[in-house]
């Protein structure tokens, strides 16, 4: 690259973000403190840090998307144009063209009542005049770029018809629609399984190499950082504490996430059992009937953690929801503690659900924004009449502490928390009744590695104390390897492999499982890039911290 320093696509100087409030009982809080960074054309800068470190707020400030109550000062320039403090008309001109954002939570980024093609077309029309036919053709092209299967057909699908990973890819397509100079990717691979994650990272690399697009990548996945980043900037408590080239940063290995200890368990009758379970979604709105789960037999014993893995659309979440009685099996039986969930009455099912809990993949969608954190956590206790008054408040405080959050968070709204903090609140809510079965659907996908370690440590402690069983659904094979006793691998609704976690990960029997394991990114830039045949190290900017 030319040694002459070029103008940065993004330049942030002395950025400070504070939250003020009219509530006199709470003081103004500084959440981003004197942040400086630059991103050059064709550069990928990874912004990493613990949950609540201020990395997402820093990124959102670039496009004027800070939450209500936040006040920002300093300087943010996009291609030399000052955007901090700019009016909405100015911001609307740069959003999508100068810079675009891929949000962390696709469930809240997409309109549930509009087809995905229509949503992409609306964004295209916002950038300039375009005919209906051309908008549709471009929408199909964008869906194909992000590896959506059968884009010509799925352009007419609604978001709920797509898997979590497919919805995230639609969000990425929306961000790419205006061919932005800077792509701000806030945890863009969080909801994706490892094979799709590899495809998306390759897409980002191609975009950078083909058009010189700069990328500001916010992530907690150090394997992703090692794979794709040119430079890394580390934030802690709102401040930049370190920034180096990716190779220099990884030269001193980060502390390893502690492994969860094995837990002894009683070999009794399964608490959860699937016997030849098939789940078929009926034909609707011109779409053919879809078999999401095909003759799956699987069991989970008390105190056992069974990891359920597979690509997006493999049927993992569908099977997990059938374990809670939310979805009925089309054939076969789903049993909880010996009771067939397909034949039980609604009243008896409500009683059984006291012993079940679900941790959602998307904490923003699972928490009511109108309720405080304390009200959300305490709601199951109130509904099932386990606690009221002072006892309820004390229990909520205990649950907050158990998920490593201050007791004072009980008075906050979900919107005041980071993505990782919201997921920990969702976990505390799920654990409120001490469930015998926990269905965890991507419970750590929104957490950075240090907070993830805390949650997994908490998970081990609670498992030891309460002996609950868990169906642990995740695309993160490293996490599943860490927490699961057994692993079940789904592909296109079919169970293709099952066995002890150590055996499945060290000596997988099926080619499909071997590909999943091989696709996991390694937190080592040299080893990871050797697999791709590239060791790109430039460009580099000298930036004052």
BAFI-564872 format. One record per atom (N, C-alpha, C): x, y, z. Coordinates in steps of 0.001 Angstrom, whole numbers, plus 500000, padded with zeros to 6 digits. Layout:
N
XYZ ...
//
This chain:
545
500852498801500000 500000500000500000 500880501240500000 500461502341499370 501213503581499335 501571504016500738 502840504354500958 503301504722502291 502746506053502751 502286506891501804 501725508185502184 500393507985502884 500258508589504046 499032508421504816 497872509109504105 496822508373503819 495670508923503129 494600509337504133 493645510121503629 492561510545504501 491740509341504908 491431509275506196 490684508139506718 489231508200506258 488653507028506003 487223506964505718 486432507371506959 486913506932508127 486302507301509404 487393507811510334 487137508973510952 488070509534511933 487277510003513151 487566509413514298 486910509786515552 487961510387516479 487677511560517023 488609512227517925 487900512638519214 488492512265520324 488047512695521661 486549512499521864 486052511364521433 484620511094521567 484273510789523023 483288511495523538 482764511271524885 481252511097524768 480723510045525380 479280509819525394 478838509683526835 477853510481527219 477320510438528577 475830510174528530 475318509539529579 473883509385529775 473474510296530911 472605511236530599 472032512087531628 470589511694531859 470004512135532964 468621511783533275 467978512873534116 466683512991533949 465937513945534762 465702513434536167 465965512142536384 465789511545537703 466938512002538601 466665512844539565 467697513446540399 468413512427541262 467854511235541389 468489510225542233 469661509563541530 469796509780540235 470877509143539492 471756510188538830 473061509997538934 474009510938538373 474266510630536900 474771511650536183 475176511448534799 476334510456534750 476290509562533737 477286508501533628 478028508622532303 479360508601532358 480187508602531153 480432507161530733 479976506799529528 480102505418529057 481144505264527957 481493506366527291 482592506391526324 483435507614526651 484747507397526841 485585508449527416 486834508678526571 486844509773525795 488008510215525028 488520509135524059 487621508636523219 487984507600522251 488485508241520959 489634507730520472 490197508150519193 490436506914518330 489986506968517095 490275505874516161 490121506363514731 490805505661513809 490688505929512382 490603504610511632 489861504636510538 489765503478509652 490046503960508236 491040503345507588 491421503735506232 490622502962505203 490633503475503969 490007502744502871 490649501368502753 489820500335502644 490318498984502486 490822498336503756 490621498983504905 491101498433506173 489955497826506967 490251496758507683 489288496165508604 489816496365510017 489134497205510778 489493497473512168 488503496759513074 488998495889513942 488150495184514898 488115495973516199 486923496251516674 486715496949517936 486191495924518926 487003495596519935 486660494523520859 486673495056522285 486049494314523175 485997494691524580 484863493961525273 484863494049526590 483834493387527364 482473493996527099 481432493246527444 480079493781527355 479978495035528213 479428496116527652 479316497366528391 480554498241528304 481537497846527466 482773498631527361 482599499891526522 481491499989525782 481224501174524977 481483501000523500 481821499788523060 482178499596521652 480984499796520719 479811499263521084 478636499426520223 478150500869520216 478212501552521361 477810502960521407 478730503814520549 480027503514520562 480971504232519707 480584504080518247 480260502863517842 479884502607516458 478566503299516093 477598503240516984 476296503850516704 476389505370516603 477327505962517323 477483507416517270 477866507895515877 478517507028515093 478954507409513749 477761507784512873 476634507088513054 475451507333512222 474347508070512984 474692508620514141 473681509356514909 472583508467515434 472932507250515856 471939506278516307 472057505998517797 472488506979518560 472590506790520003 471201506738520627 471031505981521703 469721505900522355 469331507212523020 468042507345523300 467538508546523939 468227508760525289 468590510006525560 469252510323526823 470756510381526721 471325509940525583 472772509961525403 473199511296524788 474289511839525308 474847513080524768 476293512831524377 476656513232523147 477991512977522624 478714514284522328 480040514285522552 480884515422522212 482175514901521616 482921515801520955 484134515403520258 483957515592518769 484548514702517981 484485514835516525 484371513461515880 483455513361514902 483337512160514073 483234512620512626 484206512244511794 484201512616510385 484104511371509507 483201511434508541 483068510398507516 483548510982506201 484690510489505707 485233511028504476 485482512520504546 485867513004505716 486146514424505905 484946515261506276 483752514684506295 482538515424506643 482177515193508100 481991516276508845 481627516177510255 480169515716510381 479969514631511140 478617514104511295 478139514146512743 479057514326513688 478624514415515077 477892515734515296 476663515660515729 475843516851515922 475128517313514675 475276516571513557 474610516953512320 473106516743512421 472342517500511606 470889517349511624 470482516081510882 469200515725511005 468715514482510408 468845514473508891 468658515622508248 468776515682506792 470181515305506345 471179515808507054 472573515485506730 472857514021506995 472388513528508149 472628512137508505 471962511187507513 470773511532507054 470069510664506103 470822510536504779 471601511576504419 472369511531503176 473578510601503287 474127510469504484 475328509634504646 474985508212505068 473807508014505686 473410506667506107 473139505792504891 473824504688504834 473619503747503746 474561503925502580 475093505147502373 476008505392501251 477430505648501748 477612506636502622 478932506836503233 479221505713504229 478224505370505022 478385504323506036 477056503619506244 477130502311506483 475933501518506767 476255500569507908 475194500145508603 475393499345509805 474657498010509711 475355496961510151 474756495651510329 474520495473511812 473260495397512204 472933495357513615 473096493961514186 473283493919515520 473534492667516221 472304491783516298 471105492373516338 469890491615516620 468930491702515434 468994490743514492 468184490809513278 466689490778513551 466279490146514653 464851490038514954 464207491413515096 464957492373515658 464424493715515854 464761494654514696 465674494248513795 466067495102512678 465153494937511474 464408493824511414 463535493561510277 462075493770510653 461299494257509686 459867494455509872 459163493105509710 458506492593510757 457930491247510673 456744491127509733 456141492248509337 454933492174508513 455195492518507044 456464492680506662 456800492977505279 457776491932504747 457608491584503483 458503490621502852 459918491189502777 460909490302502797 462291490776502837 462656491525501559 462125491086500411 462399491793499173 461855493208499192 460664493378499748 460076494720499871 460942495606500747 461478495053501831 462305495843502739 463603496276502072 464205495386501277 465413495763500546 465094496821499502 463959496669498813 463565497644497793 463356499033498398 462785499094499598 462592500384500256 463917501080500513 464924500302500926 466247500891501156 466850501370499845 466694500597498776 467212500999497470 466552502292496989 465255502428497206 464550503646496794 464996504852497609 465409504620498831 465899505719499665 467207506283499125 467955505472498345 469228505922497791 469079506561496415 467915506440495796 467715507018494469 466565506339493749 466173506902492605 465069506349491843 465466504997491251 464542504062491334 464770502727490785 463414502095490499 463303501417489369 462035500801489002 461751499596489887 460498499178489897 460115498023490701 460854496772490245 460961496591488937 461634495398488408 463118495404488774 463755496576488613 465181496668488939 465414496483490430 464513497012491266 464655496861492714 464546495392493104 463623494689492474 463480493266492781 464720492480492337 465217492807491139 466400492115490636 467602492371491544 467755493605492010 468862493938492900 468689493239494249 467453493144494729 467200492449495992 467595490984495886 467241490346494778 467621488948494566 469140488817494520 469806489757493846 471269489727493752 471906489854495133 471388490747495969 471933490929497311 471716489698498174 470536489087498062 470283487864498820 471216486737498381 471507486693497087 472441485678496598 473853485951497120 474243487210497200 475568487573497712 475774487088499144 474717487138499942 474853486724501346 474408485283501556 474372484531500444 474163483086500500 472806482659501048 471765483419500733 470402482976501029 470006481942499988 469592480740500382 469209479725499396 467975480169498598 467946479803497329 466810480101496442 466353481554496571 467234482501496297 466879483911496508 465704484380495666 465535483805494479 464403484222493632 463069483920494302 463021482865495122 461787482511495817 461710483196497187 462816483213497893 462788483729499261 462745485250499327 462936485918498204 462759487366498189 461325487733498573 460401486790498410 458991487023498739 458597486427500091 459562486019500875 459274485468502193 459239486569503246 458541486269504336 458538487145505507 459668486718506452 460146487622507321 461249487264508213 461009486011509046 459751485799509494 459506484643510356 459668483314509625 459707483360508292 459894482135507524 461366481753507386 462247482603507875 463679482374507771 464245481958509121 465352481235509083 466046480894510326 466756482132510871 467242482033512101 467951483164512703 469150483601511883 469923482633511392 471079482970510576 470693483611509254 469608483142508642 469155483719507383 468653485149507574 467988485405508703 467556486779508983 468753487712509132 469822487224509771 471015488058509903 471617488366508540 471576487400507627 472102487638506289 471254488646505517 469945488655505763 469096489680505141 469488491062505652 469784491165506953 470216492447507513 471519492895506856 472423491966506608 473677492307505938 473400492764504507 472472492104503836 472095492523502480 471544493945502473 470728494278503457 470211495644503571 471342496649503703 472345496318504520 473460497231504724 474289497402503458 474399496354502643 475207496408501428 474482497081500264 473195497337500404 472394497803499275 472838499157498737 473410500010499589 473834501329499135 475302501420498781 475991500280498701 477432500239498404 478199501247499247 478150501116500573 478746502126501456 480273502126501413 480862503297501719 482317503394501844 482799502716503122 481969502764504146 482304502161505439 481162501255505868 481489500022506206 480501499096506745 480788498912508233 479820499261509067 479937499075510508 479193497802510842 479934496784511208 479357495458511432 479375495162512924 478216495278513570 478100495054515018 477722493596515248 478706492775515573 478517491333515791 477799490696514590 478347490839513365 477601490378512182 477463488877512076 478308488110512778 478233486650512677 477690486004513942 477175486817514873 476708486289516151 475666485193515973 474710485402515069 473593484463514937 473847483369513914 475081483272513394 475349482350512300 476128481138512777 475821479966512204 476631478799512492 477985478952511808 478930478080512155 480315478300511760 480528478256510252 479790477406509527 479992477346508080 479465478607507400 478302479093507815 477770480336507253 478625481515507704 479116481455508933 480016482503509430 481235482631508519 481801481498508129 482965481526507241 482615482174505907 481418481901505393 480986482498504128 480808484006504263 480233484455505376 480019485884505580 481358486607505726 482292486010506460 483614486627506592 484302486710505239 484151485675504405 484714485719503061 484049486813502238 482745486989502419 482026488058501732 482586489423502121 482829489638503418 483388490905503873 484787491133503306 485599490071503274 486937490202502691 486849490544501205 485946489874500484 485789490154499056 485337491590498830 484428492057499667 483927493426499549 485064494418499745 485895494166500746 487050495023500980 488032494990499814 488345493792499336 489344493646498281 488835494169496942 487541493989496680 486981494360495379 486750495866495246 486232496486496300 485834497885496192 486538498811497179 487423498270498006 488133499127498963 487281499572500122 486153498903500355 485270499273501460 485998499100502791 485917500121503625 486465500023504977 485435499348505878 485914498593506856 485016497860507748 485419498106509193 484458498562509996 484623498645511443 483842497475512021 484559496497512539 483964495249512997 483911495227514511 482701495174515074 482534495030516517 482231493575516797 483055492928517590 482862491499517846 483506491101519157 482991490002519735 483637489407520904 484325488093520528 484203487675519273 484755486400518814 486185486621518334 487160486190519148 488554486434518807 489010485575517620 488322484478517353 488614483721516149 488280484523514907 487153485240514932 486776486122513828 487796487242513675 488228487826514800 489234488892514764 490513488380514107 490968487197514534 492192486627513980 492063486366512485 490872486014512044 490652485642510650 490638486843509723 490063487952510162 489714488999509201 490334490365509471 490716490674510706 491111492042511054 492530492381510601 492726493656510228 494068494196510007 494624494780511302 493786495540511996 494172496095513296 493082495808514318 493450495890515590 492510495633516679 492615496767517685 491469497269518092 491386498297519115 490580497731520277 491147497783521480 490535497169522652 489977498260523567 488713498114523959 488066499060524869 487757498390526202 487844499178527261 487473498713528590 486926499892529368 485735499715529927 485087500767530730 485034502089529981 484755502023528668 484563503226527882 485822503842527313 486989503277527622 488249503856527164 489007502881526271 489809503449525364 490700502631524550 491924502299525395 492169501018525611 493297500604526449 494433500015525626 494173499660524362 495228499096523534 494774499063522085 495740499317521178 495478499056519766 496780498704519073 496720497629518272 497895497110517583 497445496414516311 498426496007515503 498096495132514391 497608493802514955 496825493070514176 496259491821514670 497351490825515043 498456490822514296 499521489864514597 500243490220515895 500469491504516113 501128491921517356 500249491647518564 498953491874518411 498049491660519541 498032490197519973 497998489305518992 497906487883519321 499262487267519667 500340488044519508 501652487512519872 501723487201521364 500952487959522177 500825487672523609 499432487111523822 499308485797523966 497985485163524001 497090485724525102 495823485912524753 494842486325525735 494558485189526703 494135485491527944 493814484420528898 492755483496528332 492966482222528471 492015481240527943 490759481198528786 489647480944528131 488401480765528863 488473479470529656 488179479575530950 488263478390531810 487247477350531366 487663476118531353 486759475032530980 485797474739532105 484574474451531727 483590474049532725 483899472626533164 483960472397534492 484267471072535018 483157470090534672 483548468832534503 482561467776534305 481732467626535560 480479467308535366 479568467143536495 479019465719536495 479106465062537656 478548463722537768 477026463800537728 476399462827537169 474943462840537091 474400461428537262 473204461386537715 472554460085537924 472032459553536596 472258458268536360 471791457645535127 470376457122535330 469423458047535345 468023457706535556 467275457852534242 465957457715534309 465137457893533121 465272459316532594 465250459493531277 465390460840530713 464291461777531214 464662463026531450 463651464022531784 463026464586530510 463788464552529404 463288464992528105 463584463906527085 462577463600526284 462758462501525330 462019462811524029 462721462631522921 462134462713521590 462147461306520992 460988460807520583 460887459485519973 460313459612518565 461183459433517562 460783459497516138 459968460750515840 460462461885516311 459717463142516185 459923463757514801 458814464053514147 458810464825512897 457928466043513101 458366467162512565 457584468405512654 457494468982511252 456269469108510764 456030469606509410 455221470887509496 455741471957508883 454982473199508781 454076473094507560 452776473294507722 451849473101506604 452028474130505496 451529473798504318 451566474720503191 450801475992503544 451368477144503142 450742478416503504 451186479503502533 450236480309502112 450494481462501250 451295481086499999 450943479956499407 451596479531498175 452877478763498369 453357478660499612 454574477895499885 454225476456500221 455064475534499781 454825474122500032 455038473789501505 454468472677501926 454703472193503290 456198471942503477 456690472237504682 458122472137504950 458367471230506151 459189470196505962 459527469270507043 460763469811507754 460565470412508921 461667471033509662 462447470025510483 461775468994510998 462408467941511792 461920466610511256 462845465677511058 462501464423510391 462955463225511221 462016462618511953 462214461362512684 463453461397513593 463447462373514476 464553462533515422 464242461804516728 465174460997517190 465087460352518499 466294460783519317 466013461338520497 467074461916521328 466555462025522751 467445461911523730 467016462051525123 468007462908525901 467503463522526984 468318464315527905 468002463834529314 469018463414530046 468819462896531396 468986464003532435 468453463795533646 468622464803534699 470100465128534919 470401466395534998 471762466826535236 472666466786534023 472122466408532866 472931466252531652 472736467452530736 473804467845530070 473733468891529056 473977468244527692 472997468361526835 473107467844525467 473196469028524525 474302469113523791 474488470183522821 473849469823521499 473044470734520960 472364470525519682 472970471494518678 473662470970517677 474380471813516730 473951471493515310 474276472403514405 473930472256512998 473851473625512364 473794473655511045 473733474919510320 472379475603510517 472306476874510135 471040477590510168 470010476850509325 468799476713509851 467755476005509134 467788474509509305 468657473998510192 468762472548510371 467660471981511250 466907472841511938 465811472371512785 466107472447514268 467247473038514658 467642473085516073 466606473804516925 466264475028516532 465338475827517324 463942475215517329 463508474681516192 462202474021516130 462130472868517123 463178472047517172 463201470920518108 463212471422519545 463959472494519809 463996473059521155 462643473566521606 461913474206520722 460587474724521095 459571473593521282 459767472502520569 458869471362520793 459096470769522180 460323470901522714 460607470399524064 459838471158525124 459420472385524807 458658473212525741 457160473136525482 456757472375524489 455333472280524162 454819473458523373 455719474329522911 455308475491522112 454903475044520709 455636474069520173 455327473484518870 454985472010519084 453886471542518502 453482470149518631 454124469308517527 454533468100517868 455098467182516881 454011466736515911 454350466663514624 453416466147513622 453272464643513747 454363463989514146 454337462550514423 455439462253515432 455330461092516092 456252460770517160 455815461443518457 456624461306519514 456257461873520813 457407462659521407 457030463755522087 457952464546522890 457478464430524328 458332463931525213 457943463687526602 458814464482527558 458162465100528546 458869465775529631 458525465075530932 459535464536531582 459363463829532851 458294462739532740 458304462048531591 457380460937531371 456019461319530846 455733462607530678 454431463067530198 454519463466528734 453626462915527916 453574463223526492 453023464639526309 453847465537525786 453421466937525613 452400467087524490 452271466080523640 451320466172522538 449896465858522940 449695465200524069 448346464811524486 447881465508525760 448773466202526446 448432466838527710 447518468038527482 446645468330528442 445752469482528329 446535470771528527 445953471878528071 446610473175528203 446856473536529664 445889473221530532 446032473535531951 447181472755532579 447266471460532267 448348470649532819 449704471032532231 449701471486530971 450949471940530361 451476473175531087 450583474086531463 451014475266532214 451663474855533529 451117473841534172 451713473349535403 453091472756535181 453234471983534104 454534471390533796 455585472446533501 455160473548532903 456121474574532487 456782475287533660 456296475072534876 457015475598536035 458402474977536133 458532473772535599 459815473083535654 460650473242534400 460198474108533456 460927474339532209 461287475814532104 462294476112531324 462635477511531055 463338477607529718 463180478754529066 463798479009527769 464652480261527857 465883480170527384 466731481344527200 466757481632525708 466190482781525313 466072483115523897 467421483495523304 467482483374521982 468668483821521244 468753485343521227 467610486006521186 467565487455521015 467040488109522283 467916488634523162 467439489202524426 466581490445524246 466818491208523168 466025492418522960 464563492072522715 464315490930522054 462944490534521762 462278489844522946 463074489310523877 462503488542524982 462200489400526211 462719490640526258 462486491517527400 461544492649527001 460532492900527808 459569493963527555 460241495314527806 460362496167526776 461053497450526963 460333498393527922 459047498087528210 458278498963529114 458459498578530579 459076497437530835 459285496965532203 460738497177532616 460930497406533909 462295497466534406 462903496067534412 464215496024534561 464909494741534644 464362493912535803 464165494555536956 463647493841538116 462262493272537886 461404494027537213 460056493545536921 460083492352535972 460983492382534977 461085491269534033 461569489997534716 462586490134535575 463120488955536268 462102488404537258 461390489290537928 460454488864538964 459118488375538458 458810488624537187 457496488256536660 457169486769536823 458076485822536483 457734484402536691 457442484070538151 458145484711539062 457920484468540490 456539484948540913 456112486071540342 454779486595540665 453678485766540019 453860485412538740 452832484665538016 452553483327538690 453602482652539132 453448481337539773 453371481438541300 453245482670541804 453018482938543231 454113482331544116 455353482490543654 456477482016544442 456951483080545439 456771484352545098 457269485417545976 456573486724545653 456410487551546674 455882488905546522 456629489820547494 456418491135547328 456943492105548276 458448492038548464 458871492120549735 460301492140550055 461001490856549626 460308489706549748 460901488434549338 461178488433547842 460251489002547070 460438489084545621 461634489969545289 461730491134545951 462850492038545684 464186491380546023 464215490669547136 465455490001547528 465848488914546529 464845488177546038 465131487119545069 465649487703543765 465054488815543327 465520489480542104 466969489934542258 467294490499543413 468666490937543654 469637489760543650 469221488626544217 470072487435544212 470311486937542783 469259486962541981 469400486507540599 470302487435539792 470191488739540032 471078489684539352 472532489420539719 472776489213540989 474146488928541422 474643487608540841 473746486632540697 474160485330540177 474593485403538723 474056486384537973 474479486551536582 475467487699536433 476089488059537542 477197489029537559 476766490441537177 475574490844537613 475102492209537410 474832492856538762 475076494161538897 474807494845540166 473314494836540505 473021494845541794 471625494875542235 470907496125541738 471657497209541557 471053498469541108 470444498366539717 470825497345538946 470281497181537602 468795496853537625 468262496480538780 466841496163538874 465976497346538485 466489498566538638 465702499772538362 465918500294536941 466749499640536168 467025500103534806 466044499493533802 465961500154532646 465187499621531526 466110498799530631 465580497812529909 466436497007529030 467226497840528032 466641498948527558 467320499783526582 468562500466527102 468726500519528424 469909501138529018 471080500171529145 470874498909528761 471908497889528927 472527497532527585 473738497005527650 474376496476526441 473727495155526052 474053494665524849 473485493398524401 473827492255525334 475073492229525785 475487491171526698 474797491247528044 474599492463528544 473894492632529819 472441492201529703 471806492524528570 470418492101528372 470304490580528343 471297489910527735 471232488452527691 471381487864529088 472191488489529931 472334487991531291 471046488210532093 470344489306531816 469042489519532450 468068488438532001 468078488115530699 467204487059530190 467528485718530840 468816485470531083 469218484232531744 468728484207533188 468838485343533886 468354485410535270 466849485154535329 466112485705534375 464660485492534328 464341484007534126 465095483350533224 464848481934532957 465134481075534179 466096481475535000 466490480676536155 465675480979537411 464743481927537320 464032482405538506 463327481285539269 462740480333538567 461970479276539222 462780478003539458 464090478068539221 464902476870539415 464448475719538545 464422475876537217 463835474862536328 464592473538536363 463871472455536116 464499471130535981 465034470924534579 464446471648533603 464915471587532220 465110472995531710 466284473271531174 466580474554530555 466828474326529077 466042474990528232 466298474986526797 466997476292526474 468277476204526170 469098477400525949 469365477537524462 468703478505523832 468816478712522393 469823479825522134 471063479460521828 472161480405521613 472334481343522819 472462480832524052 472440481696525235 473647482590525390 474764482278524720 475956483109524862 476354483793523567 475495483731522547 475888484255521234 476103485760521240 475435486492522163 475559487944522195 476604488430523185 477368487506523779 478298487874524840 479732487859524338 480534488842524803 481958488808524509 482602487685525320 483857487357524988 484451486146525538 484622486188527053 484923487369527623 485121487422529069 483798487259529808 482743487913529313 481428487745529936 480904486344529666 481196485817528493 480809484445528176 481413483477529184 482668483719529556 483319482861530550 482594482939531886 482161484151532285 481423484303533537 480102483541533488 479392483657532361 478093482996532241 478256481477532245 479279480985531563 479504479545531554 479938479040532922 480702479853533642 481064479491535019 479815479460535895 478949480465535730 477676480498536448 476829479276536088 476797478956534791 476046477797534317 476504476526535035 477832476365535169 478365475181535843 477986475153537315 478051476327537980 477699476389539397 476234476033539630 475350476581538792 473921476314538946 473593474852538619 474285474318537646 474083472918537291 474489471996538444 475586472323539092 476051471527540220 475069471590541385 474491472782541603 473600472965542749 472215472373542519 471647472609541323 470258472234541077 470091470980540227 471155470506539618 471111469289538809 470103469374537664 469909470561537104 468949470659536007 469528470056534732 468640469631533870 469027469158532543 468989470332531582 469730470218530491 469758471336529540 469902470827528118 469038471345527243 469206471189525808 469854472477525320 471128472421524987 471941473607524717 472114473747523206 471364474690522620 471364474900521176 472360476008520849 473293475731519965 474292476747519648 474967476435518325 475370477519517621 476213477348516445 477689477448516813 477982477884518051 479357478047518519 479861476707519036 480587475981518202 481025474643518578 482001474660519737 482772475748519876 483705475839520996 482958475878522321 481861476617522369 481053476695523586 480397475347523867 479834474727522830 479194473417523015 480205472392523521 481391472400522938 482447471483523386 482759471696524866 482665472955525301 483004473301526677 481944472864527674 480669472960527312 479615472745528305 478882471418528180 478922470787526998 478040469641526758 478681468317527161 477841467421527691 478243466044527938 478125465226526654 477023465406525958 476801464750524676 476456465790523630 476668465432522364 476394466335521250 475534465614520224 474501466309519739 473661465811518656 473773466775517483 474028466242516302 474246467054515114 473054466902514176 472416468027513850 471275468039512928 471695468575511573 471119467987510538 471303468506509187 470000468345508426 469445469470507983 468176469461507239 467100468680507975 467054468859509305 466026468236510120 466314466822510564 467401466226510087 467724464847510437 468888464792511423 468826463833512333 469918463609513276 470971462758512571 472145463356512309 473161462653511525 474273462077512387 474433462598513609 475475462068514483 475155462422515924 475495461518516839 475269461746518264 476307460953519046 476769461538520146 477720460822520976 478325461723522026 479238461189522867 479923462008523855 480629463178523183 480619464340523851 481171465547523237 482629465362522829 483443464791523720 484860464622523412 485055463759522171 484226462733522035 484350461820520900 483910462471519603 482776463190519644 482252463810518426 483207464877517910 483796465665518820 484664466752518375 486065466269517990 486539465187518601 487890464710518282 487897463728517126 486844462927517024 486795461910515965 485403461817515368 484945462885514695 483593462831514108 483494461750513048 482363461066513040 482170459963512096 481660460426510739 480893461520510717 480260461973509481 481049463125508847 481086463157507518 481757464241506804 481160465589507168 479834465635507336 479166466892507675 479677467434509001 479811466565510012 480321466989511305 481769467433511196 482551466726510396 483951467120510204 484050468501509589 483144468826508651 483164470166508048 482796471231509072 481820470942509923 481455471905510964 482636472181511893 483302471120512325 484434471283513241 485566472036512555 485829471724511290 486928472367510560 486661473837510291 485377474236510274 485029475620509950 485152476561511135 485396476044512349 485509476901513528 486750477765513395 486622479137513450 487802480003513332 488689479886514556 490002479907514335 490971479784515417 491449481159515862 491591481399517177 492096482682517660 493611482778517502 494093482592516291 495513482659515973 495609483107514521 496038484345514259 495983484865512888 496836484093511900 497991483555512339 498843482819511420 498227481485511036 497782480685512047 497185479381511767 495885479529510984 495067480533511360 493788480719510688 493989481090509218 494917482009508938 495086482478507572 495884481495506722 496676480645507364 497338479591506610 496309478690505935 495174478488506632 494101477665506064 493458478308504855 493552479651504751 492988480376503616 494041480756502586 495329480559502958 496407480861502018 496700482321501883 496465483138502963 496762484566502916 497230485029504271 498152485984504266 498638486582505517 498667488095505376 497580488669504841 497507490113504629 497727490839505941 498619491851505938 498906492599507166 498670494089507012 498480494574505773 498265495991505589 496823496227505173 496316497492505226 497016498719505540 497127498959507032 497878500010507398 498027500348508802 498077501854508951 497425502374509964 497429503800510260 498034504012511622 498759505081511781 499265505454513093 498224506325513769 497669505872514882 496575506558515548 496942506780517000 496733507993517482 497012508279518894 495886507784519754 496228507135520869 495226506654521819 494912507772522778 
//
